[in-house]
C-alpha cells in the first residue's frame, strides 16, 4: 500500500517558534514535535527570514526537529539536507542571480540611500540576494518611496513587508524580482514530489502572504497579524481558494498542529 506524503512548509518566528518562551509555549512545541515524530508521512521545510545559522540556532533552542529543507533569507536561499548537514541548492542560487538583474546588495543600498525612519538591519541579517531594513512603525508608508528610488536605478526587485508586534518596528526586505516565500514554496513543491493538495504552508505575518495565496493548503495561526487575516479572507474569496485557507484558533505550534489535523496531514 502506498503512503500519501505530506509536506509542511512553515515559517519559524511567530509560527513554530513562539514569541514568548514560557513553559506552556514550550510544552506546546513539544506536543507538536511528538506528533511529527509519530508520523511517517510528513516531510518538513522551514521557511524563514533568518540566515541558515540563525535558523539552526532557533530550532535547536526551541527543540524543533531538523527539516528536510531550509528556505532562508525570505525565500532567496534554499538548503537541502545531506549526510553531513545542509548544502545550498545550486539550481536555486543560479535562479536568484538571474532574477536580481545583475545588481549586488551594496548597489541596492546605494540606490535607496538615507531615509528618515528607515534603518538597515544588522549585517548578519543581510544576504547575497536580500537587503533588509527596519522601519519606524509599520512599513507600508515607506514602500512607495523605496520603490521609486529603485525604479530610478533600474533595479529588478520585489519589496516584502511585515510588522513585528513585539518591538513595534516594521520589516522591509528587498528581494529579487518576483521572489518571496511563494517562489521558494513552489520550488519545494516541485522538489518534494508531493501532490498540490498535500503541501501545507503555515505562517503568521505579512512576509508569509504571498506563500499563503499560492493555492496550496494554508494554516494561519491564531496569533497572526489581524490585518493579514482580514486581507487573506478577502483575497482568498476573490481568487476562489477560501476553502484552502484554515484560520486556526490556537496560537503558534498548537495552531500548526490544529491546522495539520484539519487537513488530514496528522491524525
Rosetta silent file (secondary structure, phi, psi, omega in degrees, C-alpha in Angstrom):
SEQUENCE: XXXXXXXXXXXXXXXXXXXXXXXXXXXXXXXXXXXXXXXXXXXXXXXXXXXXXXXXXXXXXXXXXXXXXXXXXXXXXXXXXXXXXXXXXXXXXXXXXXXXXXXXXXXXXXXXXXXXXXXXXXXXXXXXXXXXXXXXXXXXXXXXXXXXXXXXXXXXXXXXXXXXXXXXXXXXXXXXXXXXXXXXXXXXXXXXXXXXXXXXXXXXXXXXXXXXXXXXXXXXXXXXXXXXXXXXXXXXXXXXXXXXXXXXXXXXXXXXXXXXXXXXXXX
SCORE:     score description
SCORE:     0.000 S_00000001
   1 L     0.000  129.805 -178.788    0.000    0.000    0.000 S_00000001
   2 L   -76.871  149.135  179.385    1.445    3.374   -0.994 S_00000001
   3 L   -98.210  130.806  174.733    1.894    6.086    1.644 S_00000001
   4 L   -77.444  121.038 -178.355    0.476    9.541    0.979 S_00000001
   5 L   -93.981  138.012  173.957    3.283   12.001    1.615 S_00000001
   6 E  -115.237  153.581  171.877    2.655   15.466    3.030 S_00000001
   7 E  -126.104  120.852  169.870    5.000   18.439    3.179 S_00000001
   8 E   -95.246  117.097  172.827    4.680   21.061    5.881 S_00000001
   9 E  -107.894  110.671 -170.880    6.441   24.253    4.806 S_00000001
  10 E  -128.024  139.545  165.988    6.319   26.528    7.826 S_00000001
  11 L   -59.483  157.811  178.304    7.521   29.924    8.916 S_00000001
  12 L  -100.782  -75.584 -173.085    9.542   29.869   12.146 S_00000001
  13 E   -64.353  122.582 -178.969    9.344   33.065   14.239 S_00000001
  14 L    86.614   -4.869  177.902    5.805   33.705   15.401 S_00000001
  15 L  -121.208  -80.692  175.370    4.603   30.399   13.946 S_00000001
  16 L   -79.403  -31.680  177.870    6.588   27.349   15.114 S_00000001
  17 E   -99.747  112.497 -177.820    8.821   29.445   17.376 S_00000001
  18 L   -69.252  149.203  177.213    6.677   31.318   19.906 S_00000001
  19 L   -71.532  -26.250  174.918    7.447   34.936   20.670 S_00000001
  20 L   -99.891  139.358 -178.322    7.070   34.069   24.376 S_00000001
  21 L  -106.730   36.664 -179.060    9.439   31.480   25.850 S_00000001
  22 L   -80.600  168.413 -173.735    7.305   30.457   28.828 S_00000001
  23 H   -60.935  -38.266 -179.197    6.865   26.850   29.961 S_00000001
  24 H   -63.298  -44.850  179.926    3.389   26.493   28.434 S_00000001
  25 H   -63.644  -38.473  179.087    4.550   27.561   24.972 S_00000001
  26 H   -67.599  -34.951  175.454    7.493   25.158   25.143 S_00000001
  27 H   -64.791  -37.263  178.878    5.141   22.314   26.089 S_00000001
  28 H   -65.990  -38.912  174.995    3.046   23.136   23.035 S_00000001
  29 H   -61.671  -45.236 -179.589    6.139   22.919   20.821 S_00000001
  30 H   -61.580  -36.789  177.548    6.983   19.541   22.370 S_00000001
  31 H   -62.400  -42.620  178.708    3.425   18.345   21.681 S_00000001
  32 H   -67.054  -41.563  179.621    3.801   19.244   18.007 S_00000001
  33 H   -61.842  -40.787  176.542    7.223   17.590   17.811 S_00000001
  34 H   -58.683  -40.658  178.793    5.776   14.379   19.257 S_00000001
  35 H   -67.729  -39.323  175.164    3.150   14.422   16.505 S_00000001
  36 H   -57.317  -50.185 -173.070    5.839   14.997   13.867 S_00000001
  37 H   -68.754  -24.355  178.702    7.905   12.075   15.138 S_00000001
  38 H   -80.343  -11.506 -177.062    4.904    9.749   15.233 S_00000001
  39 L  -100.191  135.152  173.924    4.214   10.357   11.538 S_00000001
  40 L   -98.550    1.479 -171.794    5.999    8.540    8.725 S_00000001
  41 L  -106.346  -11.557 -168.384    4.221   10.626    6.116 S_00000001
  42 E  -103.771  119.286  170.552    5.237   14.211    6.929 S_00000001
  43 E   -93.804  155.722 -174.637    8.244   15.961    5.410 S_00000001
  44 E  -124.986  139.539  169.638    9.391   19.291    6.850 S_00000001
  45 E  -137.807  131.561  175.483   10.666   22.557    5.415 S_00000001
  46 E  -100.832  127.275 -173.848   11.295   25.677    7.479 S_00000001
  47 E  -117.678  108.108 -166.315   10.695   28.899    5.551 S_00000001
  48 L  -140.726  160.853  172.254   12.216   31.855    7.356 S_00000001
  49 L   -81.569   -9.372 -177.367   13.738   35.288    7.082 S_00000001
  50 L   -74.628  156.944  164.765   16.723   34.059    9.098 S_00000001
  51 L   -66.523  165.113 -179.962   20.125   33.043    7.755 S_00000001
  52 H   -57.940  -47.309 -176.709   20.809   29.310    7.884 S_00000001
  53 H   -63.667  -39.419  178.682   22.956   29.504   11.028 S_00000001
  54 H   -70.658  -34.218  176.852   20.366   31.602   12.879 S_00000001
  55 H   -65.638  -42.353  178.323   17.586   29.271   11.740 S_00000001
  56 H   -64.569  -40.574  176.572   19.512   26.276   13.061 S_00000001
  57 H   -61.262  -40.962 -177.898   20.116   28.056   16.375 S_00000001
  58 H   -63.936  -44.708 -177.901   16.411   28.842   16.632 S_00000001
  59 H   -73.071  -30.979  176.391   15.183   25.294   16.133 S_00000001
  60 H   -67.460  -41.865 -179.434   17.820   23.902   18.497 S_00000001
  61 H   -61.410  -38.248 -173.283   16.843   26.390   21.193 S_00000001
  62 H   -96.036  -11.287  177.079   13.168   25.516   20.957 S_00000001
  63 L    88.838   23.033  177.174   13.559   21.774   20.352 S_00000001
  64 L   -81.909  149.655 -179.540   12.229   21.528   16.800 S_00000001
  65 L   -73.318  159.666  174.723   13.457   18.641   14.613 S_00000001
  66 L   -68.217  136.132 -177.525   15.861   19.083   11.712 S_00000001
  67 L   -89.996  173.947  172.407   13.921   19.583    8.468 S_00000001
  68 L   -76.695  -32.455  177.574   14.367   18.128    5.011 S_00000001
  69 E  -138.671  146.679  163.083   14.866   21.659    3.646 S_00000001
  70 E  -109.658  128.922  166.608   15.658   25.111    4.978 S_00000001
  71 E  -109.067  116.031 -173.369   14.366   28.074    2.995 S_00000001
  72 E  -117.192  173.260  173.684   16.189   31.095    4.389 S_00000001
  73 H    55.655   44.911  177.456   16.538   34.839    3.799 S_00000001
  74 H    54.771   42.846  173.730   12.826   35.328    2.971 S_00000001
  75 H    90.642    3.716 -176.805   12.857   32.812    0.144 S_00000001
  76 L   -95.971   -2.674  175.733   16.145   33.796   -1.515 S_00000001
  77 E  -143.045  140.794  178.648   18.140   30.721   -0.439 S_00000001
  78 E  -126.262  133.129  178.266   17.309   27.011   -0.295 S_00000001
  79 E  -123.207  133.692  177.505   19.345   24.364    1.535 S_00000001
  80 E  -100.603  144.339  176.532   18.909   20.599    1.174 S_00000001
  81 E   -73.170  132.687  175.299   19.682   18.135    3.942 S_00000001
  82 E  -123.445  179.683 -179.561   22.699   15.980    3.204 S_00000001
  83 L   -59.970  -33.381 -177.263   24.509   13.340    5.224 S_00000001
  84 L  -103.257    7.672 -179.214   26.748   15.945    6.841 S_00000001
  85 E   144.362 -129.016 -177.498   24.303   18.823    7.256 S_00000001
  86 E  -131.079  138.573  179.749   22.812   21.258    4.736 S_00000001
  87 E  -124.950  144.490  177.098   24.087   22.403    1.361 S_00000001
  88 E   -61.403  141.680  176.437   22.890   25.276   -0.852 S_00000001
  89 L   -79.037  113.028 -173.890   20.726   24.202   -3.759 S_00000001
  90 H   -64.927  -36.260  179.568   22.840   25.213   -6.805 S_00000001
  91 H   -65.829  -38.575 -179.454   19.907   25.476   -9.234 S_00000001
  92 H   -68.085  -41.273  179.942   18.026   27.775   -6.878 S_00000001
  93 H   -62.511  -40.250  178.217   21.061   30.020   -6.360 S_00000001
  94 H   -63.462  -39.636  178.498   21.507   30.352  -10.110 S_00000001
  95 H   -64.392  -40.129  179.398   17.859   31.347  -10.480 S_00000001
  96 H   -63.018  -43.028 -179.562   18.213   34.040   -7.795 S_00000001
  97 H   -60.019  -42.508 -179.460   21.223   35.585   -9.502 S_00000001
  98 H   -66.061  -40.911 -175.472   19.328   35.855  -12.793 S_00000001
  99 H   -73.457  -23.838 -179.259   16.222   37.351  -11.190 S_00000001
 100 L   -76.368   -4.452  173.877   18.164   40.029   -9.252 S_00000001
 101 L    72.999   19.591  176.932   19.068   41.628  -12.581 S_00000001
 102 L    85.410   -5.645  179.319   22.802   41.635  -12.006 S_00000001
 103 L   -79.040  148.535  173.124   22.723   44.126   -9.109 S_00000001
 104 L   -98.874  164.801 -177.632   24.658   43.497   -5.929 S_00000001
 105 H   -59.152  -39.223 -178.208   23.391   44.223   -2.437 S_00000001
 106 H   -68.125  -28.437  176.742   25.578   47.324   -1.987 S_00000001
 107 H   -71.910  -35.590  175.201   24.170   48.797   -5.214 S_00000001
 108 H   -64.479  -45.065  178.200   20.645   48.290   -3.911 S_00000001
 109 H   -59.005  -44.667 -178.485   21.578   50.017   -0.648 S_00000001
 110 H   -63.637  -38.306 -179.605   23.126   52.938   -2.544 S_00000001
 111 H   -65.626  -37.823 -179.933   20.036   53.352   -4.716 S_00000001
 112 H   -74.085  -41.759  178.156   17.749   53.539   -1.685 S_00000001
 113 L    66.786 -159.804 -178.211   20.072   55.860    0.232 S_00000001
 114 L   -86.536  143.257  177.874   19.137   57.551    3.500 S_00000001
 115 E  -152.463  130.657 -179.604   15.516   57.961    4.572 S_00000001
 116 L   -61.308  126.198  179.641   14.134   59.142    7.892 S_00000001
 117 L    91.355   -2.069  179.410   12.619   56.174    9.733 S_00000001
 118 E  -116.026  125.310 -174.815   14.381   53.581    7.551 S_00000001
 119 E  -136.605  131.175  176.577   17.373   51.742    9.040 S_00000001
 120 E   -60.420  138.073  173.768   19.452   48.871    7.693 S_00000001
 121 L   -71.518  170.879 -178.145   19.177   45.713    9.747 S_00000001
 122 L   -56.743  152.508 -175.408   22.277   44.161   11.268 S_00000001
 123 H   -58.462  -35.534 -179.163   24.916   42.902    8.839 S_00000001
 124 H   -69.708  -10.935  177.589   24.285   39.282    9.793 S_00000001
 125 H   -97.170   -0.124  173.252   20.682   39.706    8.611 S_00000001
 126 L   -89.058  158.775 -178.783   21.746   40.729    5.105 S_00000001
 127 E  -144.697  174.746 -176.948   22.278   38.064    2.438 S_00000001
 128 L   -57.846  -39.344 -176.870   23.569   37.593   -1.083 S_00000001
 129 L  -122.260   31.838  179.569   20.148   38.192   -2.597 S_00000001
 130 E  -150.421  129.961  172.315   18.401   40.111    0.231 S_00000001
 131 E  -118.513  125.876 -170.459   18.758   43.628    1.644 S_00000001
 132 E  -122.885  139.801 -179.011   16.769   44.157    4.850 S_00000001
 133 E  -126.697  156.505  162.786   15.626   47.248    6.718 S_00000001
 134 E   -98.904  149.270  172.662   13.786   48.187    9.895 S_00000001
 135 E  -123.475  150.976  175.002   11.126   50.888    9.676 S_00000001
 136 L   -75.664  115.519 -174.851    9.772   53.163   12.346 S_00000001
 137 L    75.026 -158.379 -177.857    6.248   51.856   12.890 S_00000001
 138 L   -67.791  149.720 -173.219    4.516   49.913   10.157 S_00000001
 139 L   -82.716  -18.599 -172.051    6.483   49.534    6.899 S_00000001
 140 H   -54.771  -39.375 -178.808    3.747   50.260    4.348 S_00000001
 141 H   -63.889  -16.328 -177.677    4.279   54.087    4.257 S_00000001
 142 H   -90.906  -15.258 -169.621    7.885   53.570    3.123 S_00000001
 143 H   -63.000  -45.023 -175.025    7.187   51.268    0.177 S_00000001
 144 H   -61.148  -44.475 -178.595    6.298   53.874   -2.465 S_00000001
 145 H   -68.203  -43.550  178.936    9.445   55.962   -1.919 S_00000001
 146 H   -61.251  -44.830 -179.600   11.753   52.944   -1.741 S_00000001
 147 H   -62.599  -40.361 -179.528   10.244   51.507   -4.926 S_00000001
 148 H   -62.888  -41.341  179.691   10.593   54.836   -6.753 S_00000001
 149 H   -67.563  -37.031  178.723   14.281   55.086   -5.879 S_00000001
 150 H   -71.963  -36.910  175.866   14.915   51.529   -7.014 S_00000001
 151 H   -60.770  -39.976  179.477   12.984   52.088  -10.238 S_00000001
 152 H   -63.661  -26.672  178.692   15.223   55.083  -10.955 S_00000001
 153 L   -92.787    5.319 -179.646   18.241   52.770  -10.620 S_00000001
 154 L    59.390   33.427  177.656   16.593   50.203  -12.969 S_00000001
 155 L   -78.692  143.551  176.945   16.666   47.621  -10.186 S_00000001
 156 L  -106.846   96.814 -171.254   14.599   44.462  -10.643 S_00000001
 157 E  -137.694  166.994  172.826   13.317   43.814   -7.142 S_00000001
 158 E  -126.755  130.644  179.114   10.399   42.703   -5.020 S_00000001
 159 E  -101.066  126.792  179.853    9.579   44.504   -1.766 S_00000001
 160 E  -121.109  129.614 -176.899    8.193   42.391    1.079 S_00000001
 161 E  -120.950  150.375  172.054    6.898   43.984    4.276 S_00000001
 162 E  -154.393  176.161 -173.887    5.862   42.693    7.679 S_00000001
 163 E  -134.695  132.571  178.066    5.426   44.031   11.208 S_00000001
 164 L   -92.125  108.168 -176.055    6.963   42.912   14.500 S_00000001
 165 L   -69.334  -19.113 -179.323    4.185   43.214   17.120 S_00000001
 166 L   -78.895  -52.208 -178.569    6.663   42.926   19.996 S_00000001
 167 L   -83.836  -21.149 -176.332    9.098   45.712   19.042 S_00000001
 168 L    81.871   -2.084  179.842    6.551   47.729   17.069 S_00000001
 169 L   -84.449  156.003  171.730    9.039   48.073   14.218 S_00000001
 170 E   -92.909  161.066  177.314    8.363   47.305   10.602 S_00000001
 171 E  -126.531  129.207 -179.619   10.471   44.969    8.473 S_00000001
 172 E  -130.024  120.383  179.943   11.160   45.658    4.795 S_00000001
 173 E  -111.445  133.233  174.483   13.063   43.188    2.610 S_00000001
 174 E  -101.698  115.447 -173.853   14.382   43.950   -0.873 S_00000001
 175 E  -122.109  166.450  174.603   14.447   40.695   -2.855 S_00000001
 176 E   -57.752  151.789 -178.882   14.991   39.688   -6.487 S_00000001
 177 L   -52.063  134.678  176.681   12.069   40.440   -8.812 S_00000001
 178 L    71.250    7.206 -176.267    9.130   38.063   -8.416 S_00000001
 179 L  -110.154  130.427  167.472   10.754   36.368   -5.425 S_00000001
 180 L  -154.628 -163.162 -178.467    9.322   35.961   -1.946 S_00000001
 181 H   -62.117  -27.020 -179.177    8.482   32.915    0.109 S_00000001
 182 H   -64.425  -38.843  179.295    5.922   31.851   -2.512 S_00000001
 183 H   -60.646  -45.214 -179.407    8.623   31.362   -5.155 S_00000001
 184 H   -67.245  -38.131 -179.239   10.569   29.101   -2.812 S_00000001
 185 H   -66.478  -38.499  174.929    7.493   27.133   -1.763 S_00000001
 186 H   -61.911  -38.456  177.789    6.652   26.410   -5.400 S_00000001
 187 H   -63.881  -43.203  177.355   10.229   25.187   -5.829 S_00000001
 188 H   -60.910  -40.104  178.176    9.831   22.910   -2.803 S_00000001
 189 H   -57.797  -44.621  179.448    6.617   21.544   -4.289 S_00000001
 190 H   -65.513  -40.659 -177.329    8.491   20.582   -7.444 S_00000001
 191 H   -70.772  -38.500 -171.972   11.411   19.073   -5.481 S_00000001
 192 H   -76.210  -30.400 -177.917    9.340   17.120   -2.988 S_00000001
 193 L    79.819    5.669  178.004    7.032   15.416   -5.461 S_00000001
 194 L   -75.510  153.791  174.873    4.002   15.785   -3.176 S_00000001
 195 L   -66.874  155.022 -178.098    0.616   16.491   -4.706 S_00000001
 196 H   -55.597  -40.388 -176.967   -0.537   20.104   -4.578 S_00000001
 197 H   -75.589   -5.872  179.894   -3.250   19.320   -2.028 S_00000001
 198 H  -106.507    7.299  171.732   -0.696   17.663    0.266 S_00000001
 199 E   -98.940  124.819 -177.595    1.570   20.690    0.635 S_00000001
 200 E  -119.734  126.525  178.291    0.611   22.727    3.695 S_00000001
 201 E  -108.505  136.930  178.978    2.051   26.170    4.414 S_00000001
 202 E  -125.305  138.489 -179.949    1.877   27.756    7.891 S_00000001
 203 E  -164.517 -179.728 -173.913    2.585   31.357    8.818 S_00000001
 204 L  -142.294   -9.401 -170.444    1.657   34.434   10.812 S_00000001
 205 L  -138.500 -178.969 -174.269    2.815   37.669    9.169 S_00000001
 206 H   -60.956  -31.274 -179.289    2.966   39.814    6.049 S_00000001
 207 H   -77.752   -0.091  172.048    6.034   38.136    4.603 S_00000001
 208 H   -95.561  -10.035 -170.412    4.003   34.892    4.511 S_00000001
 209 H   -56.860  -48.495 -177.067    1.192   36.470    2.484 S_00000001
 210 H   -60.818  -42.115  179.003    2.452   35.580   -0.992 S_00000001
 211 H   -65.664  -31.697 -178.187    3.030   31.947    0.002 S_00000001
 212 H   -74.895  -14.126 -178.288   -0.436   31.818    1.542 S_00000001
 213 L  -111.364   22.664  179.478   -2.072   32.828   -1.735 S_00000001
 214 L   -83.938  -14.516 -178.354   -0.356   30.257   -3.976 S_00000001
 215 L   102.861   -3.810  173.315   -3.273   27.824   -3.845 S_00000001
 216 L   -78.335  172.598  173.863   -1.689   25.266   -1.514 S_00000001
 217 E   -68.676  142.470 -172.944   -3.286   24.353    1.806 S_00000001
 218 E  -135.695  136.866  171.543   -2.610   27.094    4.366 S_00000001
 219 E  -112.173  120.795  172.709   -2.641   27.379    8.151 S_00000001
 220 E  -102.244  109.252 -175.374   -2.948   30.895    9.569 S_00000001
 221 L   -66.220  155.645 -172.309   -2.042   30.558   13.245 S_00000001
 222 L   -61.145  -27.440 -179.345   -4.319   32.230   15.780 S_00000001
 223 L   -86.383    6.474 -177.643   -1.737   34.845   16.780 S_00000001
 224 L   -61.007  155.973  178.262   -1.313   36.061   13.180 S_00000001
 225 L   -55.385  130.044 -176.219   -1.491   39.758   12.387 S_00000001
 226 H   -63.756  -35.980  177.913   -5.147   40.834   12.280 S_00000001
 227 H   -64.184  -36.959  177.601   -4.622   42.933    9.157 S_00000001
 228 H   -65.548  -44.499  179.886   -3.189   39.850    7.437 S_00000001
 229 H   -58.023  -45.686 -179.470   -6.170   37.718    8.464 S_00000001
 230 H   -62.948  -44.678 -179.696   -8.602   40.265    7.041 S_00000001
 231 H   -62.905  -44.301  179.662   -6.624   40.604    3.826 S_00000001
 232 H   -63.860  -37.980  177.952   -6.363   36.834    3.344 S_00000001
 233 H   -60.060  -43.168 -179.272  -10.084   36.455    3.919 S_00000001
 234 H   -70.836  -48.963 -174.981  -10.858   38.947    1.151 S_00000001
 235 H   -67.515  -37.844 -178.486   -8.197   37.791   -1.310 S_00000001
 236 H   -66.413  -35.912  175.525   -8.861   34.073   -0.890 S_00000001
 237 H   -67.046  -44.524 -179.572  -12.536   34.573   -1.716 S_00000001
 238 H   -60.964  -34.533 -177.877  -11.649   36.729   -4.722 S_00000001
 239 H   -92.872   -2.248  177.913   -9.264   34.036   -6.001 S_00000001
 240 L    74.399   26.875 -178.257  -11.602   31.134   -5.262 S_00000001
 241 L  -122.737   20.084 -175.152   -9.258   29.444   -2.771 S_00000001
 242 H   -59.120  -34.285 -177.633  -11.006   30.271    0.508 S_00000001
 243 H   -71.241  -12.051 -179.660  -11.574   26.595    1.350 S_00000001
 244 H   -91.174   -6.724 -177.673   -7.795   26.034    1.224 S_00000001
 245 E  -110.358  121.967 -177.596   -7.024   28.542    3.991 S_00000001
 246 E  -110.167  121.300  178.045   -7.590   27.466    7.577 S_00000001
 247 E   -93.584  101.726 -177.252   -7.694   30.108   10.307 S_00000001
 248 L   -71.500  147.658  174.126   -6.593   28.267   13.446 S_00000001
 249 L   -81.574  -36.023 -177.560   -7.933   29.281   16.825 S_00000001
 250 L   -78.673  157.568 -178.050   -4.795   28.169   18.657 S_00000001
 251 L   -96.275  156.187  170.449   -1.546   30.134   18.639 S_00000001
 252 H    50.764 -133.720 -173.636    1.941   29.171   17.424 S_00000001
 253 H   -59.366  -37.985 -179.924    2.811   25.446   17.428 S_00000001
 254 H   -67.650  -32.240  174.679   -0.586   24.400   18.717 S_00000001
 255 H   -67.306  -37.218  176.651   -2.213   26.322   15.870 S_00000001
 256 H   -65.060  -43.450  178.137    0.003   24.492   13.372 S_00000001
 257 H   -61.817  -43.230  177.368   -0.994   21.169   14.927 S_00000001
 258 H   -57.878  -44.707 -178.741   -4.676   22.160   14.760 S_00000001
 259 H   -69.413  -38.820  178.916   -4.326   23.008   11.075 S_00000001
 260 H   -63.846  -37.142  176.459   -2.400   19.859   10.166 S_00000001
 261 H   -68.644  -38.072  178.346   -5.156   17.768   11.730 S_00000001
 262 H   -59.558  -40.097 -177.513   -7.786   19.804    9.880 S_00000001
 263 L   -88.343   -0.583  177.204   -6.104   18.990    6.545 S_00000001
 264 L    80.510   12.086  179.743   -5.542   15.326    7.425 S_00000001
 265 L   -77.981  -22.373  175.344   -1.738   15.591    7.447 S_00000001
 266 L  -135.874  148.213  179.576   -1.662   14.313   11.047 S_00000001
 267 L   -72.377    0.000    0.000   -4.142   12.102   12.899 S_00000001
